[in-house]
Amino acid sequence: MITEFLNTPEQEIANRIVCLKQKMEDNNTQALFLTHKPDIFYFSGTAQDCYLYINLDHDPVLFVKRYFPRAKQESCLENILQISSVKQIPEKIRDLHLKLPKTCGLAFDVVPVRDFHFYQTLFSATKFMDCTNIINGCRQIKSSYEIEQIKNAGRLSQKTFAYIQENIRPGISEMEFAGEFETFARKFGHSGILLNRHYRADGYPFHLLSGESGGRAGSLDSPCCGAGTSITHPYGAGAKIIQKNEPVLIDFGTVLNGYHMDETRMFVMGGMETKAMDASKVSMEIFYSILSWIKPGAVMGEIYDNAVQSARHMGYEEQFLGLPDLKSIFIGHGIGLELVENPIISKGKKDILKPGMVFSVEPKFIFKNRFAAGIESVIQITDNSACLLSTTPHEIFIC
């Protein structure tokens, strides 16, 4: 059944373009050529096969390769042109603006080298510069519209965790049960595809780690890795059978209407061993400490340091954020149109928090070959403090 999708409001797109042009002007950037789909969607309202060109002195131009009718229906931009090849774009810009820019911004963090060289042949007289900070500067501050979209994803996440609590059972494999609760979420609009900005980062919703799987380290840039399904996907849920009385960490990423929610909760069927229960409670204590530290003007690296100091004070430094020789250097990451996006609350980072930023904060522990414990919820920076966007209860689910 075909349903009507929710379009981004015209005023929302207009406000984003105003913000973008202000940052372009501040950075002496005459034009931008956007090729990364989440960036194009953010500034145009469509995720069709498009390229977005924005000149400081002109209205944005959306070049649509496929599929023009849907792009016209989804985007509120005035200048939407159909192309059959990317090679047509420079000529069409000349037709509209009489000339190509001398300099133009590209998002170097997401444009492959081969594509960069290809674009350079098309814009032969144009010098490309990195505009990553300009784009991130706009996207990292969420509007009230975006906050509401993240809240909607949070409500689906809460509903999914309630389903998990009702249906988790011993004797089923991690992967099979992960498939069950992902299927449940898909019924309510979860797209199944989690986006990460970095090309080496996989996005997947089946991060279920039971018992000793939680204590298994691996390649994932996270405190808790899991076994995975094979040597080609060595993280997340695997073939292990979920047992009664063992700690189960479930980190579920939800995406609804393009916006992500990222939450982790602990489960146990029966009674959880004392060490795992204590670590789970400590992770919640550290989370609420972080919530009290997060406010406009706070330095990101200092929040990370404070979290590590808290774990040390509570006697859990060795297990906090990974094994001693394999620790993650972040305690929270930006979230929105991508599951992991800038900024990152990480070790040594001097950037300060600003109102409108949204983070997924995840104090977690790994006990080698035994279990993982932790919590993760999404926080919004307000005008003078911070608040939770997650609505899933902060508790250990005893089933």
N, C-alpha and C positions, 0 to 999 in steps of 0.2 A: 504494500500500500504506500503510495507516494504522499508525503505530508509536506506542509509548508514549513520552511525553516525560518528561524529568527534572524532578521537582518540587523546589522549594527546601525543604530540611529544616525541620521544625517548629521545632527549637531555634534555627536560624539566624534565622527570622522573629521568634521570641520575643526574641532578643538585640537585634535591630534596634529593636523596639518599646520595649524597656527603654532603649536609648540615646536614642531619639527623645524619650521622656517625660522623661528626665533633662535634655535640652537645652531642652525646653519649659518645665520648671520653672525652670531657670537663667535663662531669658529671659522669665519671667512671662507665658507664653502658655498660656491655658486650653484651647484647642482648635485643631485643624488640619483643613482641608478640602483634600484632595489631588485634583487633576484631571489632572496630567501623567502619562502612562502609565508611563514608566520609574520615577517615584517610587512610583506605586501598586504596580507589580510588586515593587519593592524591599521594600516594607513588607507586602505581602499575598501575594506569590507567584503572582499571576495577572495577565495582560495582556488579559483580556477587557474589554468596554466597561463600566467600573466607576468609582465614586467612593469614596474612602476618607475616613471621618471618624474622627478620633482625639481623644478628650477625656481630659484629664489624670486624671480621676477614674473613668473607665470603660474597658471593653475596646473595642478598635477595632470599627468597624462598616463593612462593605463593602457598598455599594449597587450591585447588578448590573443594568444595563439590558439587556445582551446579551453573553454567553449564559450563563444561570444554571447549567445542569448542568455546563458545563465549569469555570466559576468555582468551584463547590463541589468539584469533583474536584481542582482545582489549588491552591487556597488552604487553609491550615490554620487560618485564623481561625475563631473560634466564631460570631460574629455576621455572617452573610451573608444579606442581604435582597434579594429581587427587586423591581425597580421597572419601571414602564413609561414613566416620565418623571422627569427630574431635579427637576421641580417637587414631587414627592412627598417628597423628602429631608427638608426642614425638619419636616414633619408627623411623619414616622417618628422623627426625632430626639426630638421632644417626647414621642412615645409611649414611647420607651425611657428618656429622661433627664429627662422632665417639663418641660424648658425648653431654649431655645437659648442658646448662650454669648453673653455681652456682647461679647466680642472673639474673633476667630478668625483664624488664620494662613492665608494663601494664598501660593503661590509666585509672587510678582510677576514673576519673570524669565521665566516661561513661560506665564502666563495672559494671553490677549488682552484688550484693553480692553473690547471688546464683551461678552466672557464675564464679566469682572469686574462690569460694570454689571448683567448678568443675575443673577449670584449675589447681588449686593447687593439686588435686588428680592425674591429668595427669602428672604434673611436680613435683612429690613428693619430689625430692631432690633439687628443685630450690626454691630460695627465690624471691618472686615477690615484686617489688618496683614500686612506682608511677612514670610514665614517662610523665605525662600530660604536664609539662613545656617544656620537650624536643620537643614533637610534636607541641605544640603551638608556640614554638620558631621558628620552621620552617614555619608553616602555616600562621603566622601573617604577614610575609613579603611576599608580592605578587610580582611575577615575571612580566615581560612585557607581557608574554603570558596570565597570569591570569588577568592582567589589561585589556587586550583586550577582554577577555571573559566577564568581568564585564561591560565594555562599550557596548558590544553587548546586554547584558540584559538591559542596560540603554536605548538603542535605542528602544527596544520593549516596555519598560515602557513608554517612550515618546509617542510612537504610541498609546498605550492604553489610556493615559491621553487625547490625542487628540480625540480619539473615545468617551471618557466620555464627553468631552466638547460638542461634536456634538449631543450626544444622551441622556444626562440627561434631565429629564422632570418631572414636578409635577404630582402627582397622582399615581406613581409607588412605590412599597415598597422598602426599603433599600435592602432587601435580593434578590428581583427579579432583581433589576438593577445591583447589585453586580454580580449576575449570568450572566448577559448579557455581562459586560465588561470582566469578567474572561473567558467566552466562546470566546470572540474576541481574547484575548491574547493566548488562547490555540491553536487557528488556526495557530499561528506563532511559536509554539514550547514551550510555557510555560507548564511546567510539571504538574502544579496544586498542587504540594506537596512542601511546604517550610520546610526546615530542621532547627532545633534548637539544639544546643549541649546539653542543659540541659534537662533532661528527663521530667521535669514538665512543660516545656514551649511548648505550642501548636503553630504550624505554619499554618497560613491560610491567603488567599489573600483578603478576603471580609471584610475589616475593613472600612466600610462606616458608618459615624455618622452624621445624619442630625438633625439640631435644637436641641431640648431638649435631644435627644439620646446622643449627644456629651457631655452634662452636667451630664450624669449618671455615677457615679463611680462604681467600681466593682473590681473583683479579678485580672484582668490583670495587670502585672507589667509594667505599662505604664501610662503616664499622662492621656490618654484618653482611656476609656474602651468600652462604648456603651452597648446596651441592650443584644445583642446576639439573638440566635434563640430559646433558652430554658434555663431552669435552669441547664442543663447539659453542655451547651456551652454559658455561660453568658457574652460574649464579642463579639464585632464586629457588623456587620449589623444584623438587626432584622426585625420585621413586620411593623415598623412604616412607614407611607406613607410620601414620600418626598414632601415638600411644596414649593411653590414659596416664594421668598424673605427671606428664612431662610439660615443661613450658613451651608454648608455641607463640612465636613472634610473627605477626602478619602485618606487612607494610603494603598497603593497597593504594595505588594511584588511580584516581578517577579523573576522567575528562568528559565534560558536558558542554555542548555548544562551543567547543574550542578551549575552554578554560579548565585548568587542572586543580585538583585537590590531592594532597599527599599526607596520609595518616598512618600511624603505626599503633597497634594495641597488642597487649599480651593476653593470651587465652590459656586455660588449663581445664581439662576434663578430669575432675576429681580434686586431688590435693597437690599443690605445687611445692617442690622442695624449698626449704627455708632460704637457701642461698639465692635461688632464682626469684623468690618472692621479695626478698630484701632488695635485690638489685633492681627489680621492677619498680619498687616504691621509691628508691633513691633516684631513678631516672625521672620520675614525676616531680620529686623535690627540686632537682636541678632544672627541669623545664620551667617550673613556676618561678624559680630564681631568675632565669633568663628573661621570662616575661616581665619581671619587675625592673630589669636592667635596660630592656629595650625601650628606647624613647628617642625623640628627635635630638640630634647632636651627639649621641653616644657613638664611640669609635668601635667599628666592627671587630677589629683585632682584640680590643680589650674585653669585649663580651666573650669571645672565644677563650681568652686567658682566664677569665673569671670562672667559666664553666669547668675548665681543667682543674683550677684550684679547688673548686667545690668538690669535684670527684676525689681529689687527693685528700681533702679534709675528711671526707666520709670513708676513706679507706679503699677506694675503687679506682685509683689512678691507673693501675696496671691494666685493667680491663676496659677502661673508658676509651671510646672511639676507635677500638681496634686492638689487636695484639701489640705488645711492646715495640716490635720492629715493623709494624704495618698499620700505623695509626692514620686515620683521616685527619686532615688539617682544617676541617670546616665543621661548624656546629649548626649551620642553617644556610639555606639557599633560596634565592628568589624564585617565585612561581607565578604563573599566569598563563599565557598562551603556550608556554613551554613548561614542562615539569621542572626542569632545572634551567634557570636563566639568571642573569646578573641582576643585582649584586649577590656576592657570596659572603657570609659572615665567617671569615677564615683567619687563620693564624697570621699575625703580622700586618693585616690589612688596615690602612690608615683612613679609609673612607668613613664618613659619618652617616648615620641613619637620618632619613628625611620622612616627613609625613607623606603617606600614600604608598610607601614601600610595603611589600607583602613578602613574608618569609615562611618557609617550612622549616621548623626548628626540631632537631632530632638528637637528643642526648641518648646514646645507646652504649651497651656493654657487650663484649664477647668474652666468654669463658671457654678457652680452647678445648675443643672436642667434647664440650659438655652442653652448652646452650648459649643463646643470645637473650638479652633483655633490653627493653627500652620503650620509648614513646616518641611520637612525632605528631605535631599539630601545626596548623597554619595561623600565623599572627599578622595583623595589620598594624603599621605604625600610624598613630593618630596625631593630632596637632600637638599634644603634650605628653602622650604615653603610648600604650599599645593595647590592643584588644584581640581576643580570639575570634577567628572566622570559622574554625572547626566547631562542630556541634556534637560530635561523637563523645560520649562520656569519657572522662579521664579516669579510668578505673581498670583494674585487672579483671577480665571476664572469666568468672568461674562457672563452668558449664556442667 
